[in-house]
């Protein structure tokens, strides 16, 4: 049985290339089946999910559910970090759906997952901070951020062409990406490196199947960092196929460590992503808020926390 009051589902209509709109009937059917009286609200623009979540939290709603991808969830939780009176949930409906792996649910719910979801088993999840923003899964600099920047036009990320276009951007970036000098300071030490990739994470999986930080635990109060230094073209094509299995961290060109704080600096603004959303900056003050978000998980599934 569920508490049938104070639920809101925040739906991103463009997530999953429009999948969410097709999903609305299923959600309504499941709400009726499990006796949950909920508001369904569609986002209308970038940042709108945060506004909706803030309004409903102030109204006293106790269950705020994101329906979309990792970027949608990131927006939903921004006003909710540190608010343990609110239970956050996610119905995965995006394209990559990397974050949901942490919680033991699949990329798309099957019938068997809905009763588990409405049981409301919760965990306290760590939240990462980068300058004035949050991340739940990870923050990326270097190669993967440059791939994301290939689709950047103006203030929004333009996602056209689907998976084939994304693969073309990966290949193009592999061939032509130029590493930039990066200064770093962490609990693990300090120095300089020519940054091919620097991923700082709470989760393990990125870009739909790349396990850049395969040892990350989502509630250990620490960030996992995968830093890959300058690579030759041969090394790039050798290491990249290792990432889906997480075996790249054994390579001599990869530095992997855990830390609670990390400061990074470049000589110019560079692209970076937070849970897949693209930004640009020069200096990065990265930290962690242990157990700052109460979220629904699947105790029966493989999950990435202690």
C-alpha positions as CSV (number, residue, x, y, z in Angstrom):
1,X,0.0,0.0,0.0
2,X,1.1,3.6,-0.6
3,X,0.4,6.9,0.9
4,X,-2.1,8.3,-1.7
5,X,-1.5,12.0,-0.9
6,X,1.2,14.4,-1.8
7,X,2.7,12.9,-4.9
8,X,3.7,14.9,-8.0
9,X,5.2,13.4,-11.2
10,X,7.3,15.9,-13.2
11,X,7.5,14.9,-16.9
12,X,9.9,16.2,-19.4
13,X,8.1,15.9,-22.8
14,X,11.3,15.9,-24.9
15,X,13.1,13.2,-22.9
16,X,13.9,10.0,-24.7
17,X,13.1,11.7,-28.0
18,X,9.5,12.2,-27.0
19,X,9.1,8.8,-25.2
20,X,7.6,10.5,-22.1
21,X,4.5,11.6,-24.0
22,X,3.8,8.0,-24.9
23,X,4.5,7.0,-21.3
24,X,1.8,9.1,-19.7
25,X,-1.0,6.6,-20.1
26,X,1.1,3.9,-18.5
27,X,1.9,6.1,-15.5
28,X,-1.8,7.0,-15.1
29,X,-2.7,3.3,-15.3
30,X,-0.1,2.4,-12.6
31,X,-1.2,5.3,-10.3
32,X,-4.8,4.0,-10.5
33,X,-3.7,0.4,-9.9
34,X,-1.7,1.3,-6.8
35,X,-4.2,3.9,-5.5
36,X,-1.9,6.9,-5.7
37,X,-3.6,10.3,-6.2
38,X,-0.9,12.4,-7.9
39,X,-0.5,15.5,-10.0
40,X,1.2,15.1,-13.4
41,X,3.0,18.2,-14.5
42,X,4.9,18.7,-17.8
43,X,8.0,20.9,-18.0
44,X,7.9,23.7,-20.6
45,X,11.5,24.9,-20.8
46,X,15.0,24.4,-19.5
47,X,15.1,24.8,-15.7
48,X,11.3,24.4,-15.3
49,X,11.6,21.1,-13.5
50,X,13.4,22.9,-10.7
51,X,10.7,25.5,-10.4
52,X,8.0,22.8,-10.3
53,X,9.8,20.8,-7.7
54,X,10.4,23.8,-5.5
55,X,6.7,24.8,-5.7
56,X,5.5,21.4,-4.7
57,X,8.0,21.0,-1.9
58,X,6.8,24.3,-0.4
59,X,3.2,23.1,-0.7
60,X,4.3,20.2,1.5
61,X,4.2,17.4,-1.1
62,X,6.3,14.4,0.2
63,X,6.9,12.5,-3.0
64,X,8.4,14.3,-6.0
65,X,9.1,12.0,-9.0
66,X,11.2,12.8,-12.0
67,X,10.0,11.3,-15.3
68,X,12.8,11.7,-17.9
69,X,16.5,11.2,-18.1
70,X,19.5,12.2,-16.0
71,X,19.3,15.8,-16.9
72,X,15.6,16.0,-15.9
73,X,16.4,14.4,-12.5
74,X,19.3,16.8,-12.0
75,X,16.8,19.7,-12.4
76,X,14.2,18.2,-10.2
77,X,16.5,17.7,-7.2
78,X,18.2,21.1,-7.2
79,X,15.8,22.6,-4.7
80,X,15.4,19.4,-2.8
81,X,19.0,18.7,-1.8
82,X,19.2,18.4,2.0
83,X,15.4,18.2,2.4
84,X,14.9,14.8,4.1
85,X,11.1,15.5,4.4
86,X,10.8,14.8,0.6
87,X,11.2,11.4,-1.0
88,X,12.6,11.7,-4.6
89,X,11.8,9.0,-7.2
90,X,12.8,8.5,-10.8
91,X,10.9,6.8,-13.6
92,X,13.6,6.4,-16.3
93,X,12.4,7.7,-19.6
94,X,15.5,9.3,-21.1
95,X,18.0,8.1,-23.7
96,X,21.0,7.1,-21.6
97,X,19.5,6.6,-18.2
98,X,22.8,6.1,-16.5
99,X,21.8,7.3,-13.0
100,X,19.1,4.7,-12.6
101,X,21.7,1.9,-12.5
102,X,22.7,3.2,-9.1
103,X,19.3,2.4,-7.7
104,X,18.9,-1.1,-9.1
105,X,16.2,-0.3,-11.6
106,X,16.5,-0.9,-15.4
107,X,16.5,1.7,-18.2
108,X,12.7,1.0,-18.7
109,X,10.3,-0.3,-16.0
110,X,8.7,-3.6,-16.6
111,X,5.4,-4.6,-14.8
112,X,7.4,-6.2,-12.0
113,X,9.2,-2.9,-11.1
114,X,6.1,-0.8,-10.4
115,X,5.1,-2.5,-7.1
116,X,8.7,-2.3,-6.0
117,X,8.8,1.4,-6.8
118,X,5.6,2.1,-4.8
119,X,6.9,0.2,-1.8
120,X,9.1,3.3,-1.4
121,X,12.3,1.7,-0.1
122,X,14.6,4.6,0.3
123,X,18.3,5.3,0.7
124,X,20.2,8.5,1.5
125,X,22.3,9.3,-1.6
126,X,25.4,11.5,-1.8
127,X,25.2,14.6,-3.9
128,X,28.2,16.1,-5.7
129,X,28.8,19.8,-6.0
130,X,30.6,21.7,-8.7
131,X,30.9,25.5,-8.3
132,X,27.2,26.5,-7.8
133,X,25.6,23.4,-9.3
134,X,24.9,19.8,-8.2
135,X,25.5,16.4,-9.8
136,X,24.0,13.0,-8.9
137,X,25.9,10.7,-11.3
138,X,29.0,12.6,-12.4
139,X,30.9,15.5,-13.7
140,X,33.1,15.2,-16.8
141,X,35.9,17.2,-18.4
142,X,37.9,16.5,-21.5
143,X,37.0,14.1,-24.2
144,X,33.4,13.3,-23.2
145,X,32.6,16.9,-22.6
146,X,34.0,17.8,-26.0
147,X,31.7,15.1,-27.5
148,X,28.7,16.8,-25.8
149,X,29.9,20.2,-27.0
150,X,29.6,19.0,-30.6
151,X,25.9,19.3,-30.2
152,X,26.0,22.7,-28.5
153,X,24.3,25.7,-30.0
154,X,23.6,28.8,-27.9
155,X,22.2,28.2,-24.5
156,X,20.8,24.8,-25.1
157,X,22.1,21.4,-26.2
158,X,20.7,20.6,-29.6
159,X,20.1,16.8,-29.7
160,X,19.4,15.9,-33.3
161,X,20.3,12.8,-35.3
162,X,20.1,10.3,-32.5
163,X,22.6,7.6,-31.6
164,X,24.3,7.5,-35.1
165,X,25.2,11.2,-34.9
166,X,26.5,10.7,-31.3
167,X,28.8,7.9,-32.5
168,X,30.1,10.1,-35.3
169,X,30.9,12.8,-32.8
170,X,32.8,10.2,-30.7
171,X,34.9,9.1,-33.6
172,X,35.6,12.7,-34.7
173,X,36.6,13.7,-31.2
174,X,38.9,10.6,-30.9
175,X,40.7,11.7,-34.0
176,X,41.0,15.5,-33.4
177,X,40.7,16.2,-29.7
178,X,43.6,18.2,-28.2
179,X,44.3,17.8,-24.5
180,X,44.5,20.9,-22.4
181,X,46.8,21.5,-19.4
182,X,45.0,21.1,-16.1
183,X,46.1,21.9,-12.6
184,X,44.6,19.7,-9.9
185,X,44.5,19.7,-6.1
186,X,42.9,16.9,-4.0
187,X,43.2,14.8,-0.9
188,X,45.2,12.5,-3.2
189,X,47.8,15.1,-4.1
190,X,48.4,18.0,-6.5
191,X,50.1,18.7,-9.8
192,X,49.5,19.2,-13.5
193,X,48.3,16.9,-16.3
194,X,47.3,17.1,-19.9
195,X,43.7,16.2,-19.6
196,X,42.2,13.6,-22.0
197,X,39.5,12.7,-19.5
198,X,38.8,13.8,-15.9
199,X,35.6,12.2,-14.6
200,X,34.5,12.9,-11.0
201,X,31.5,10.8,-9.9
202,X,29.1,9.3,-7.5
203,X,27.8,6.8,-10.0
204,X,29.6,4.3,-12.3
205,X,28.1,4.5,-15.7
206,X,28.1,7.3,-18.4
207,X,26.9,7.7,-22.0
208,X,24.7,4.7,-21.8
209,X,27.3,2.1,-21.0
210,X,30.8,3.5,-20.3
211,X,31.9,2.5,-16.8
212,X,34.5,5.3,-16.3
213,X,34.4,5.0,-12.5
214,X,33.6,1.3,-11.9
215,X,34.4,1.3,-8.2
216,X,32.1,4.2,-7.2
217,X,29.8,3.7,-4.2
218,X,27.0,6.2,-4.1
219,X,26.8,6.7,-0.4
220,X,30.3,6.4,0.9
221,X,30.9,10.2,1.3
222,X,33.6,10.1,-1.3
223,X,34.0,11.1,-5.0
224,X,35.6,8.6,-7.4
225,X,38.0,10.3,-9.9
226,X,39.2,8.8,-13.2
227,X,41.9,10.9,-14.7
228,X,43.4,9.9,-18.1
229,X,46.4,11.8,-19.3
230,X,47.4,12.7,-22.8
231,X,47.1,9.8,-25.2
232,X,48.4,9.0,-28.7
233,X,45.8,8.1,-31.3
234,X,46.7,4.4,-30.9
235,X,46.3,4.6,-27.1
236,X,42.9,6.3,-27.5
237,X,41.6,3.4,-29.7
238,X,43.2,0.9,-27.3
239,X,41.7,2.3,-24.1
240,X,38.2,3.3,-25.2
241,X,37.0,-0.3,-25.8
242,X,38.2,-1.1,-22.2
243,X,35.8,1.5,-20.6
244,X,32.5,-0.4,-21.0
245,X,34.0,-3.2,-18.8
246,X,35.8,-0.8,-16.4
247,X,39.2,-2.5,-17.1
248,X,40.8,0.8,-18.2
249,X,41.6,1.8,-14.6
250,X,44.5,-0.8,-14.7
251,X,46.2,1.0,-17.6
252,X,49.3,3.0,-16.7
253,X,47.9,6.1,-18.4
254,X,44.9,6.2,-16.0
255,X,44.9,7.5,-12.4
256,X,42.0,6.4,-10.3
257,X,41.4,7.6,-6.7
258,X,38.8,8.6,-4.2
259,X,38.5,12.1,-2.6
260,X,36.1,14.3,-0.8
261,X,37.4,17.5,-2.4
262,X,38.9,18.4,-5.8
263,X,40.0,21.7,-7.3
264,X,40.7,21.9,-11.0
265,X,41.9,24.8,-13.1
266,X,42.5,25.5,-16.8
267,X,44.0,28.5,-18.6
268,X,40.8,29.2,-20.4
269,X,37.1,28.2,-20.3
270,X,36.5,24.6,-21.3
271,X,33.3,22.5,-21.7
272,X,32.2,20.2,-19.0
273,X,29.0,18.3,-18.2
274,X,27.0,17.6,-15.0
275,X,24.8,14.6,-15.4
276,X,25.0,15.0,-19.2
277,X,24.1,18.8,-19.2
278,X,26.7,21.0,-20.8
279,X,28.4,24.0,-19.2
280,X,31.6,26.0,-19.7
281,X,34.0,27.3,-17.1
282,X,37.7,27.7,-16.2
283,X,37.9,26.8,-12.5
284,X,36.2,24.0,-10.7
285,X,35.6,23.6,-7.0
286,X,34.2,20.1,-6.6
287,X,32.9,18.5,-3.4
288,X,30.4,16.2,-1.9
289,X,27.3,16.4,0.4
290,X,27.1,13.0,2.1
291,X,23.6,11.5,2.2
292,X,21.9,14.7,1.1
293,X,19.0,13.2,-0.9
294,X,16.4,10.6,0.1
295,X,15.5,8.5,-3.0
296,X,13.6,5.4,-3.8
297,X,15.6,2.3,-4.8
298,X,15.1,-1.3,-5.7
299,X,16.4,-3.6,-3.0
300,X,16.1,-6.6,-5.4
301,X,18.3,-5.2,-8.1
302,X,22.1,-4.7,-8.5
303,X,22.8,-1.3,-7.0
304,X,25.9,0.7,-6.3
305,X,25.9,1.7,-2.7
306,X,26.8,0.1,0.7
